[in-house]
Amino acid sequence: MKKLLTVTLAALLALCVPAVAQNANSSTTARNGSANAPKKRGPVFRATKEQIKQAQTILKQRGLYTGDATGKLDTPTRAGLKKYQGAEGIKVTGTLNAATLQKMSITLTENQKAWVAAHG
């Protein structure tokens, strides 16, 4: 009789453990949304088309960009920005961020100034 009771309890325990583990994962997913969902980003800094044109002109004058001033942040523009940022001691991102615009003496818009004040 003891053997039957032990086998029954062992079987019940074996069935309960996966259910408890599944419930633990479900509650984590419920709290965090999807378990694989990317973290939401806040507002990002964006350069205007005119600022991109001005930056392309500056990059071209310094020999870091050979294209036209189109106002599009394309691959050659990003490559030129990386070279410029490296030469100027700015964090190399290949993006036209606030630090790069300011280093190039390109005026920020009021919204960009507010973004910089809020995000540093």
N, CA, C and O atoms as CSV, one atom per row, in Angstrom:
chain,resi,resn,atom,element,x,y,z
A,1,MET,N,N,0.820,-1.185,0.000
A,1,MET,CA,C,0.000,0.000,0.000
A,1,MET,C,C,0.872,1.259,0.000
A,1,MET,O,O,0.571,2.226,-0.700
A,2,LYS,N,N,1.960,1.243,0.795
A,2,LYS,CA,C,2.872,2.389,0.835
A,2,LYS,C,C,3.490,2.636,-0.538
A,2,LYS,O,O,3.677,3.782,-0.948
A,3,LYS,N,N,3.803,1.561,-1.238
A,3,LYS,CA,C,4.421,1.692,-2.553
A,3,LYS,C,C,3.453,2.366,-3.526
A,3,LYS,O,O,3.869,3.222,-4.307
A,4,LEU,N,N,2.183,2.002,-3.494
A,4,LEU,CA,C,1.171,2.594,-4.367
A,4,LEU,C,C,0.992,4.081,-4.054
A,4,LEU,O,O,0.879,4.903,-4.963
A,5,LEU,N,N,0.969,4.416,-2.781
A,5,LEU,CA,C,0.833,5.807,-2.353
A,5,LEU,C,C,2.050,6.628,-2.809
A,5,LEU,O,O,1.882,7.752,-3.283
A,6,THR,N,N,3.243,6.100,-2.677
A,6,THR,CA,C,4.473,6.775,-3.083
A,6,THR,C,C,4.495,7.001,-4.593
A,6,THR,O,O,4.875,8.080,-5.048
A,7,VAL,N,N,4.100,6.015,-5.364
A,7,VAL,CA,C,4.073,6.127,-6.819
A,7,VAL,C,C,3.043,7.170,-7.241
A,7,VAL,O,O,3.299,7.960,-8.150
A,8,THR,N,N,1.885,7.179,-6.593
A,8,THR,CA,C,0.834,8.143,-6.920
A,8,THR,C,C,1.292,9.567,-6.620
A,8,THR,O,O,1.107,10.470,-7.436
A,9,LEU,N,N,1.892,9.763,-5.443
A,9,LEU,CA,C,2.397,11.095,-5.085
A,9,LEU,C,C,3.514,11.547,-6.028
A,9,LEU,O,O,3.575,12.720,-6.396
A,10,ALA,N,N,4.377,10.645,-6.412
A,10,ALA,CA,C,5.459,10.987,-7.337
A,10,ALA,C,C,4.894,11.397,-8.701
A,10,ALA,O,O,5.389,12.334,-9.327
A,11,ALA,N,N,3.859,10.692,-9.152
A,11,ALA,CA,C,3.232,11.025,-10.442
A,11,ALA,C,C,2.561,12.389,-10.370
A,11,ALA,O,O,2.682,13.182,-11.303
A,12,LEU,N,N,1.865,12.672,-9.293
A,12,LEU,CA,C,1.215,13.969,-9.126
A,12,LEU,C,C,2.241,15.094,-9.086
A,12,LEU,O,O,2.050,16.143,-9.700
A,13,LEU,N,N,3.318,14.869,-8.368
A,13,LEU,CA,C,4.383,15.865,-8.276
A,13,LEU,C,C,4.988,16.129,-9.658
A,13,LEU,O,O,5.258,17.277,-10.012
A,14,ALA,N,N,5.197,15.079,-10.425
A,14,ALA,CA,C,5.771,15.212,-11.769
A,14,ALA,C,C,4.850,16.010,-12.683
A,14,ALA,O,O,5.328,16.735,-13.555
A,15,LEU,N,N,3.536,15.890,-12.499
A,15,LEU,CA,C,2.587,16.636,-13.314
A,15,LEU,C,C,2.451,18.084,-12.854
A,15,LEU,O,O,2.172,18.962,-13.670
A,16,CYS,N,N,2.640,18.345,-11.578
A,16,CYS,CA,C,2.468,19.703,-11.029
A,16,CYS,C,C,3.637,20.627,-11.358
A,16,CYS,O,O,3.420,21.817,-11.587
A,17,VAL,N,N,4.841,20.128,-11.388
A,17,VAL,CA,C,6.018,20.974,-11.602
A,17,VAL,C,C,5.955,21.714,-12.942
A,17,VAL,O,O,6.184,22.923,-12.954
A,18,PRO,N,N,5.657,21.054,-14.077
A,18,PRO,CA,C,5.565,21.807,-15.334
A,18,PRO,C,C,4.434,22.839,-15.315
A,18,PRO,O,O,4.569,23.908,-15.910
A,19,ALA,N,N,3.335,22.538,-14.649
A,19,ALA,CA,C,2.225,23.485,-14.585
A,19,ALA,C,C,2.628,24.728,-13.795
A,19,ALA,O,O,2.293,25.845,-14.190
A,20,VAL,N,N,3.337,24.548,-12.694
A,20,VAL,CA,C,3.797,25.686,-11.898
A,20,VAL,C,C,4.795,26.513,-12.697
A,20,VAL,O,O,4.731,27.743,-12.676
A,21,ALA,N,N,5.704,25.868,-13.392
A,21,ALA,CA,C,6.685,26.594,-14.212
A,21,ALA,C,C,5.998,27.376,-15.313
A,21,ALA,O,O,6.387,28.509,-15.596
A,22,GLN,N,N,4.991,26.801,-15.935
A,22,GLN,CA,C,4.262,27.494,-16.992
A,22,GLN,C,C,3.533,28.701,-16.421
A,22,GLN,O,O,3.521,29.759,-17.049
A,23,ASN,N,N,2.934,28.570,-15.259
A,23,ASN,CA,C,2.244,29.696,-14.632
A,23,ASN,C,C,3.216,30.813,-14.275
A,23,ASN,O,O,2.873,31.989,-14.388
A,24,ALA,N,N,4.417,30.461,-13.846
A,24,ALA,CA,C,5.417,31.484,-13.519
A,24,ALA,C,C,5.792,32.273,-14.758
A,24,ALA,O,O,5.930,33.494,-14.687
A,25,ASN,N,N,5.960,31.603,-15.899
A,25,ASN,CA,C,6.279,32.298,-17.149
A,25,ASN,C,C,5.110,33.154,-17.615
A,25,ASN,O,O,5.311,34.255,-18.125
A,26,SER,N,N,3.896,32.658,-17.444
A,26,SER,CA,C,2.711,33.401,-17.875
A,26,SER,C,C,2.561,34.686,-17.088
A,26,SER,O,O,2.206,35.717,-17.660
A,27,SER,N,N,2.822,34.653,-15.795
A,27,SER,CA,C,2.663,35.866,-14.988
A,27,SER,C,C,3.738,36.888,-15.339
A,27,SER,O,O,3.476,38.091,-15.304
A,28,THR,N,N,4.935,36.434,-15.675
A,28,THR,CA,C,5.979,37.361,-16.103
A,28,THR,C,C,5.585,38.013,-17.418
A,28,THR,O,O,5.763,39.218,-17.595
A,29,THR,N,N,5.054,37.230,-18.333
A,29,THR,CA,C,4.620,37.761,-19.619
A,29,THR,C,C,3.470,38.737,-19.427
A,29,THR,O,O,3.418,39.769,-20.096
A,30,ALA,N,N,2.558,38.427,-18.532
A,30,ALA,CA,C,1.410,39.301,-18.290
A,30,ALA,C,C,1.860,40.649,-17.728
A,30,ALA,O,O,1.292,41.684,-18.075
A,31,ARG,N,N,2.869,40.644,-16.873
A,31,ARG,CA,C,3.363,41.892,-16.290
A,31,ARG,C,C,4.164,42.714,-17.289
A,31,ARG,O,O,4.062,43.940,-17.305
A,32,ASN,N,N,4.948,42.059,-18.112
A,32,ASN,CA,C,5.870,42.750,-19.010
A,32,ASN,C,C,5.375,42.825,-20.451
A,32,ASN,O,O,6.107,43.301,-21.319
A,33,GLY,N,N,4.186,42.382,-20.724
A,33,GLY,CA,C,3.753,42.294,-22.114
A,33,GLY,C,C,4.339,41.029,-22.699
A,33,GLY,O,O,4.503,40.041,-21.983
A,34,SER,N,N,4.651,41.033,-23.950
A,34,SER,CA,C,5.271,39.879,-24.585
A,34,SER,C,C,6.667,39.682,-24.013
A,34,SER,O,O,7.399,40.647,-23.796
A,35,ALA,N,N,7.027,38.439,-23.774
A,35,ALA,CA,C,8.340,38.147,-23.190
A,35,ALA,C,C,9.472,38.622,-24.097
A,35,ALA,O,O,10.553,38.952,-23.609
A,36,ASN,N,N,9.240,38.661,-25.416
A,36,ASN,CA,C,10.277,39.060,-26.364
A,36,ASN,C,C,10.071,40.468,-26.903
A,36,ASN,O,O,10.789,40.882,-27.812
A,37,ALA,N,N,9.115,41.210,-26.371
A,37,ALA,CA,C,8.828,42.545,-26.888
A,37,ALA,C,C,9.993,43.484,-26.594
A,37,ALA,O,O,10.511,43.496,-25.477
A,38,PRO,N,N,10.408,44.271,-27.583
A,38,PRO,CA,C,11.498,45.216,-27.349
A,38,PRO,C,C,11.034,46.342,-26.423
A,38,PRO,O,O,9.855,46.695,-26.382
A,39,LYS,N,N,11.987,46.887,-25.693
A,39,LYS,CA,C,11.691,47.998,-24.796
A,39,LYS,C,C,11.336,49.222,-25.638
A,39,LYS,O,O,12.010,49.525,-26.623
A,40,LYS,N,N,10.269,49.923,-25.240
A,40,LYS,CA,C,9.860,51.101,-25.998
A,40,LYS,C,C,10.841,52.234,-25.773
A,40,LYS,O,O,11.266,52.496,-24.647
A,41,ARG,N,N,11.195,52.902,-26.865
A,41,ARG,CA,C,12.085,54.054,-26.784
A,41,ARG,C,C,11.255,55.310,-26.635
A,41,ARG,O,O,10.111,55.377,-27.085
A,42,GLY,N,N,11.838,56.286,-26.009
A,42,GLY,CA,C,11.180,57.576,-25.899
A,42,GLY,C,C,11.383,58.362,-27.177
A,42,GLY,O,O,11.832,57.813,-28.183
A,43,PRO,N,N,11.056,59.642,-27.143
A,43,PRO,CA,C,11.254,60.478,-28.329
A,43,PRO,C,C,12.737,60.503,-28.715
A,43,PRO,O,O,13.616,60.493,-27.853
A,44,VAL,N,N,12.991,60.534,-30.000
A,44,VAL,CA,C,14.366,60.567,-30.480
A,44,VAL,C,C,14.651,61.910,-31.154
A,44,VAL,O,O,13.742,62.584,-31.639
A,45,PHE,N,N,15.911,62.276,-31.174
A,45,PHE,CA,C,16.345,63.520,-31.803
A,45,PHE,C,C,16.395,63.302,-33.310
A,45,PHE,O,O,16.973,62.320,-33.774
A,46,ARG,N,N,15.803,64.198,-34.068
A,46,ARG,CA,C,15.817,64.099,-35.532
A,46,ARG,C,C,16.272,65.421,-36.139
A,46,ARG,O,O,15.815,66.496,-35.750
A,47,ALA,N,N,17.177,65.312,-37.095
A,47,ALA,CA,C,17.629,66.491,-37.837
A,47,ALA,C,C,16.631,66.786,-38.942
A,47,ALA,O,O,16.003,65.875,-39.482
A,48,THR,N,N,16.485,68.068,-39.278
A,48,THR,CA,C,15.593,68.457,-40.369
A,48,THR,C,C,16.302,68.254,-41.709
A,48,THR,O,O,17.518,68.071,-41.755
A,49,LYS,N,N,15.539,68.288,-42.781
A,49,LYS,CA,C,16.101,68.146,-44.122
A,49,LYS,C,C,17.107,69.266,-44.387
A,49,LYS,O,O,18.164,69.026,-44.971
A,50,GLU,N,N,16.782,70.479,-43.961
A,50,GLU,CA,C,17.678,71.622,-44.160
A,50,GLU,C,C,18.980,71.438,-43.372
A,50,GLU,O,O,20.058,71.755,-43.874
A,51,GLN,N,N,18.883,70.932,-42.153
A,51,GLN,CA,C,20.090,70.682,-41.352
A,51,GLN,C,C,20.961,69.613,-42.006
A,51,GLN,O,O,22.187,69.721,-42.002
A,52,ILE,N,N,20.339,68.594,-42.559
A,52,ILE,CA,C,21.098,67.539,-43.241
A,52,ILE,C,C,21.814,68.122,-44.458
A,52,ILE,O,O,22.970,67.787,-44.717
A,53,LYS,N,N,21.128,68.998,-45.208
A,53,LYS,CA,C,21.767,69.651,-46.362
A,53,LYS,C,C,22.974,70.474,-45.915
A,53,LYS,O,O,24.031,70.420,-46.543
A,54,GLN,N,N,22.818,71.229,-44.837
A,54,GLN,CA,C,23.928,72.042,-44.334
A,54,GLN,C,C,25.093,71.149,-43.910
A,54,GLN,O,O,26.251,71.456,-44.193
A,55,ALA,N,N,24.785,70.051,-43.235
A,55,ALA,CA,C,25.830,69.121,-42.810
A,55,ALA,C,C,26.533,68.500,-44.013
A,55,ALA,O,O,27.756,68.364,-44.018
A,56,GLN,N,N,25.768,68.128,-45.021
A,56,GLN,CA,C,26.376,67.555,-46.230
A,56,GLN,C,C,27.314,68.558,-46.895
A,56,GLN,O,O,28.375,68.182,-47.393
A,57,THR,N,N,26.927,69.826,-46.903
A,57,THR,CA,C,27.784,70.870,-47.480
A,57,THR,C,C,29.086,70.991,-46.688
A,57,THR,O,O,30.165,71.095,-47.271
A,58,ILE,N,N,28.980,70.978,-45.367
A,58,ILE,CA,C,30.179,71.061,-44.516
A,58,ILE,C,C,31.068,69.839,-44.721
A,58,ILE,O,O,32.286,69.966,-44.844
A,59,LEU,N,N,30.460,68.659,-44.758
A,59,LEU,CA,C,31.235,67.430,-44.974
A,59,LEU,C,C,31.940,67.458,-46.326
A,59,LEU,O,O,33.086,67.025,-46.448
A,60,LYS,N,N,31.243,67.975,-47.342
A,60,LYS,CA,C,31.818,68.059,-48.683
A,60,LYS,C,C,33.007,69.021,-48.687
A,60,LYS,O,O,34.038,68.736,-49.296
A,61,GLN,N,N,32.858,70.170,-48.000
A,61,GLN,CA,C,33.953,71.150,-47.921
A,61,GLN,C,C,35.186,70.552,-47.245
A,61,GLN,O,O,36.313,70.917,-47.578
A,62,ARG,N,N,34.982,69.658,-46.322
A,62,ARG,CA,C,36.100,69.030,-45.600
A,62,ARG,C,C,36.604,67.766,-46.286
A,62,ARG,O,O,37.522,67.110,-45.792
A,63,GLY,N,N,36.003,67.424,-47.425
A,63,GLY,CA,C,36.448,66.246,-48.175
A,63,GLY,C,C,35.993,64.932,-47.568
A,63,GLY,O,O,36.611,63.896,-47.813
A,64,LEU,N,N,34.918,64.952,-46.777
A,64,LEU,CA,C,34.436,63.745,-46.119
A,64,LEU,C,C,33.184,63.175,-46.782
A,64,LEU,O,O,32.671,62.134,-46.371
A,65,TYR,N,N,32.703,63.865,-47.808
A,65,TYR,CA,C,31.481,63.467,-48.501
A,65,TYR,C,C,31.583,63.979,-49.924
A,65,TYR,O,O,31.982,65.121,-50.153
A,66,THR,N,N,31.222,63.131,-50.884
A,66,THR,CA,C,31.357,63.533,-52.292
A,66,THR,C,C,30.024,63.714,-53.001
A,66,THR,O,O,29.996,64.127,-54.160
A,67,GLY,N,N,28.929,63.414,-52.330
A,67,GLY,CA,C,27.620,63.507,-52.978
A,67,GLY,C,C,27.086,64.932,-52.983
A,67,GLY,O,O,27.772,65.882,-52.606
A,68,ASP,N,N,25.840,65.046,-53.422
A,68,ASP,CA,C,25.155,66.342,-53.433
A,68,ASP,C,C,24.469,66.562,-52.093
A,68,ASP,O,O,24.244,65.620,-51.333
A,69,ALA,N,N,24.141,67.817,-51.816
A,69,ALA,CA,C,23.402,68.169,-50.608
A,69,ALA,C,C,21.922,67.911,-50.868
A,69,ALA,O,O,21.187,68.804,-51.289
A,70,THR,N,N,21.498,66.674,-50.609
A,70,THR,CA,C,20.135,66.242,-50.916
A,70,THR,C,C,19.179,66.387,-49.735
A,70,THR,O,O,17.963,66.435,-49.918
A,71,GLY,N,N,19.723,66.457,-48.538
A,71,GLY,CA,C,18.885,66.500,-47.349
A,71,GLY,C,C,18.446,65.129,-46.880
A,71,GLY,O,O,17.608,65.003,-45.987
A,72,LYS,N,N,19.028,64.086,-47.500
A,72,LYS,CA,C,18.719,62.713,-47.096
A,72,LYS,C,C,19.909,62.131,-46.355
A,72,LYS,O,O,21.053,62.252,-46.793
A,73,LEU,N,N,19.624,61.501,-45.233
A,73,LEU,CA,C,20.676,60.906,-44.410
A,73,LEU,C,C,20.967,59.500,-44.941
A,73,LEU,O,O,20.603,58.499,-44.325
A,74,ASP,N,N,21.637,59.449,-46.107
A,74,ASP,CA,C,21.912,58.185,-46.771
A,74,ASP,C,C,23.235,57.586,-46.284
A,74,ASP,O,O,23.914,58.161,-45.433
A,75,THR,N,N,23.582,56.446,-46.827
A,75,THR,CA,C,24.793,55.728,-46.400
A,75,THR,C,C,26.069,56.552,-46.584
A,75,THR,O,O,26.887,56.586,-45.664
A,76,PRO,N,N,26.285,57.222,-47.734
A,76,PRO,CA,C,27.505,58.031,-47.861
A,76,PRO,C,C,27.544,59.200,-46.856
A,76,PRO,O,O,28.612,59.564,-46.365
A,77,THR,N,N,26.387,59.774,-46.561
A,77,THR,CA,C,26.341,60.864,-45.577
A,77,THR,C,C,26.707,60.332,-44.197
A,77,THR,O,O,27.473,60.960,-43.466
A,78,ARG,N,N,26.165,59.188,-43.850
A,78,ARG,CA,C,26.482,58.585,-42.545
A,78,ARG,C,C,27.982,58.260,-42.441
A,78,ARG,O,O,28.589,58.447,-41.387
A,79,ALA,N,N,28.561,57.781,-43.527
A,79,ALA,CA,C,29.997,57.481,-43.519
A,79,ALA,C,C,30.804,58.757,-43.301
A,79,ALA,O,O,31.765,58.766,-42.531
A,80,GLY,N,N,30.411,59.838,-43.981
A,80,GLY,CA,C,31.082,61.126,-43.787
A,80,GLY,C,C,30.914,61.642,-42.373
A,80,GLY,O,O,31.850,62.197,-41.796
A,81,LEU,N,N,29.732,61.464,-41.812
A,81,LEU,CA,C,29.498,61.888,-40.427
A,81,LEU,C,C,30.385,61.126,-39.453
A,81,LEU,O,O,30.907,61.705,-38.501
A,82,LYS,N,N,30.555,59.834,-39.688
A,82,LYS,CA,C,31.424,59.035,-38.820
A,82,LYS,C,C,32.857,59.560,-38.862
A,82,LYS,O,O,33.514,59.674,-37.828
A,83,LYS,N,N,33.334,59.879,-40.059
A,83,LYS,CA,C,34.697,60.426,-40.187
A,83,LYS,C,C,34.793,61.771,-39.470
A,83,LYS,O,O,35.763,62.035,-38.759
A,84,TYR,N,N,33.790,62.613,-39.660
A,84,TYR,CA,C,33.770,63.934,-39.022
A,84,TYR,C,C,33.744,63.783,-37.501
A,84,TYR,O,O,34.515,64.430,-36.793
A,85,GLN,N,N,32.865,62.938,-37.012
A,85,GLN,CA,C,32.747,62.755,-35.567
A,85,GLN,C,C,34.050,62.232,-34.967
A,85,GLN,O,O,34.470,62.677,-33.899
A,86,GLY,N,N,34.683,61.293,-35.653
A,86,GLY,CA,C,35.959,60.776,-35.160
A,86,GLY,C,C,37.033,61.846,-35.129
A,86,GLY,O,O,37.815,61.925,-34.180
A,87,ALA,N,N,37.072,62.668,-36.166
A,87,ALA,CA,C,38.086,63.729,-36.238
A,87,ALA,C,C,37.847,64.817,-35.197
A,87,ALA,O,O,38.793,65.446,-34.724
A,88,GLU,N,N,36.584,65.039,-34.841
A,88,GLU,CA,C,36.241,66.108,-33.898
A,88,GLU,C,C,36.120,65.634,-32.455
A,88,GLU,O,O,35.825,66.429,-31.563
A,89,GLY,N,N,36.344,64.355,-32.224
A,89,GLY,CA,C,36.285,63.830,-30.859
A,89,GLY,C,C,34.870,63.691,-30.319
A,89,GLY,O,O,34.659,63.700,-29.106
A,90,ILE,N,N,33.905,63.564,-31.217
A,90,ILE,CA,C,32.512,63.357,-30.824
A,90,ILE,C,C,32.255,61.855,-30.873
A,90,ILE,O,O,32.909,61.136,-31.629
A,91,LYS,N,N,31.306,61.380,-30.072
A,91,LYS,CA,C,30.946,59.968,-30.126
A,91,LYS,C,C,30.558,59.612,-31.560
A,91,LYS,O,O,29.693,60.255,-32.155
A,92,VAL,N,N,31.199,58.594,-32.101
A,92,VAL,CA,C,30.994,58.197,-33.497
A,92,VAL,C,C,29.728,57.356,-33.605
A,92,VAL,O,O,29.685,56.206,-33.167
A,93,THR,N,N,28.699,57.957,-34.199
A,93,THR,CA,C,27.406,57.285,-34.356
A,93,THR,C,C,26.958,57.213,-35.807
A,93,THR,O,O,26.169,56.337,-36.164
A,94,GLY,N,N,27.439,58.106,-36.641
A,94,GLY,CA,C,26.969,58.160,-38.017
A,94,GLY,C,C,25.597,58.785,-38.133
A,94,GLY,O,O,24.962,58.718,-39.186
A,95,THR,N,N,25.135,59.399,-37.042
A,95,THR,CA,C,23.843,60.088,-37.073
A,95,THR,C,C,24.078,61.581,-36.895
A,95,THR,O,O,25.106,62.008,-36.370
A,96,LEU,N,N,23.126,62.346,-37.333
A,96,LEU,CA,C,23.220,63.801,-37.199
A,96,LEU,C,C,22.497,64.182,-35.908
A,96,LEU,O,O,21.364,64.664,-35.924
A,97,ASN,N,N,23.186,63.952,-34.793
A,97,ASN,CA,C,22.610,64.214,-33.480
A,97,ASN,C,C,22.904,65.650,-33.045
A,97,ASN,O,O,23.566,66.406,-33.756
A,98,ALA,N,N,22.403,66.008,-31.870
A,98,ALA,CA,C,22.549,67.376,-31.377
A,98,ALA,C,C,24.022,67.771,-31.233
A,98,ALA,O,O,24.411,68.874,-31.616
A,99,ALA,N,N,24.828,66.878,-30.686
A,99,ALA,CA,C,26.243,67.196,-30.480
A,99,ALA,C,C,26.949,67.489,-31.805
A,99,ALA,O,O,27.768,68.405,-31.889
A,100,THR,N,N,26.629,66.717,-32.827
A,100,THR,CA,C,27.259,66.914,-34.138
A,100,THR,C,C,26.778,68.208,-34.774
A,100,THR,O,O,27.581,68.964,-35.321
A,101,LEU,N,N,25.482,68.472,-34.709
A,101,LEU,CA,C,24.956,69.731,-35.258
A,101,LEU,C,C,25.605,70.927,-34.564
A,101,LEU,O,O,26.008,71.886,-35.222
A,102,GLN,N,N,25.704,70.869,-33.254
A,102,GLN,CA,C,26.294,71.978,-32.512
A,102,GLN,C,C,27.771,72.149,-32.856
A,102,GLN,O,O,28.246,73.277,-32.986
A,103,LYS,N,N,28.498,71.052,-33.004
A,103,LYS,CA,C,29.915,71.122,-33.376
A,103,LYS,C,C,30.085,71.723,-34.766
A,103,LYS,O,O,31.079,72.396,-35.041
A,104,MET,N,N,29.099,71.474,-35.652
A,104,MET,CA,C,29.133,72.018,-37.011
A,104,MET,C,C,28.588,73.451,-37.055
A,104,MET,O,O,28.547,74.069,-38.119
A,105,SER,N,N,28.175,73.972,-35.908
A,105,SER,CA,C,27.579,75.318,-35.811
A,105,SER,C,C,26.289,75.440,-36.628
A,105,SER,O,O,26.010,76.490,-37.207
A,106,ILE,N,N,25.525,74.380,-36.669
A,106,ILE,CA,C,24.225,74.385,-37.336
A,106,ILE,C,C,23.171,74.647,-36.265
A,106,ILE,O,O,23.122,73.953,-35.249
A,107,THR,N,N,22.334,75.645,-36.494
A,107,THR,CA,C,21.339,76.063,-35.525
A,107,THR,C,C,20.290,74.980,-35.290
A,107,THR,O,O,19.770,74.387,-36.235
A,108,LEU,N,N,19.988,74.731,-34.016
A,108,LEU,CA,C,18.941,73.784,-33.647
A,108,LEU,C,C,17.580,74.467,-33.707
A,108,LEU,O,O,17.471,75.671,-33.477
A,109,THR,N,N,16.536,73.688,-34.020
A,109,THR,CA,C,15.176,74.216,-33.983
A,109,THR,C,C,14.745,74.352,-32.522
A,109,THR,O,O,15.413,73.830,-31.629
A,110,GLU,N,N,13.645,75.041,-32.275
A,110,GLU,CA,C,13.144,75.196,-30.908
A,110,GLU,C,C,12.789,73.831,-30.305
A,110,GLU,O,O,13.059,73.582,-29.130
A,111,ASN,N,N,12.189,72.958,-31.102
A,111,ASN,CA,C,11.858,71.605,-30.615
A,111,ASN,C,C,13.119,70.822,-30.258
A,111,ASN,O,O,13.144,70.102,-29.260
A,112,GLN,N,N,14.157,70.962,-31.068
A,112,GLN,CA,C,15.417,70.267,-30.784
A,112,GLN,C,C,16.062,70.819,-29.521
A,112,GLN,O,O,16.614,70.063,-28.722
A,113,LYS,N,N,15.993,72.146,-29.336
A,113,LYS,CA,C,16.539,72.748,-28.118
A,113,LYS,C,C,15.805,72.219,-26.896
A,113,LYS,O,O,16.421,71.936,-25.869
A,114,ALA,N,N,14.488,72.086,-27.008
A,114,ALA,CA,C,13.695,71.556,-25.901
A,114,ALA,C,C,14.062,70.096,-25.630
A,114,ALA,O,O,14.137,69.675,-24.475
A,115,TRP,N,N,14.293,69.317,-26.707
A,115,TRP,CA,C,14.683,67.923,-26.551
A,115,TRP,C,C,16.032,67.836,-25.824
A,115,TRP,O,O,16.203,67.022,-24.916
A,116,VAL,N,N,16.978,68.673,-26.230
A,116,VAL,CA,C,18.304,68.667,-25.603
A,116,VAL,C,C,18.183,69.041,-24.121
A,116,VAL,O,O,18.837,68.438,-23.270
A,117,ALA,N,N,17.350,70.029,-23.821
A,117,ALA,CA,C,17.163,70.450,-22.426
A,117,ALA,C,C,16.563,69.305,-21.593
A,117,ALA,O,O,16.913,69.136,-20.425
A,118,ALA,N,N,15.673,68.533,-22.189
A,118,ALA,CA,C,15.019,67.443,-21.465
A,118,ALA,C,C,15.878,66.185,-21.361
A,118,ALA,O,O,15.772,65.442,-20.386
A,119,HIS,N,N,16.722,65.945,-22.354
A,119,HIS,CA,C,17.473,64.676,-22.422
A,119,HIS,C,C,18.980,64.832,-22.250
A,119,HIS,O,O,19.702,63.843,-22.125
A,120,GLY,N,N,19.439,66.046,-22.245
A,120,GLY,CA,C,20.873,66.260,-22.050
A,120,GLY,C,C,21.658,66.103,-23.225
A,120,GLY,O,O,22.878,66.259,-23.178
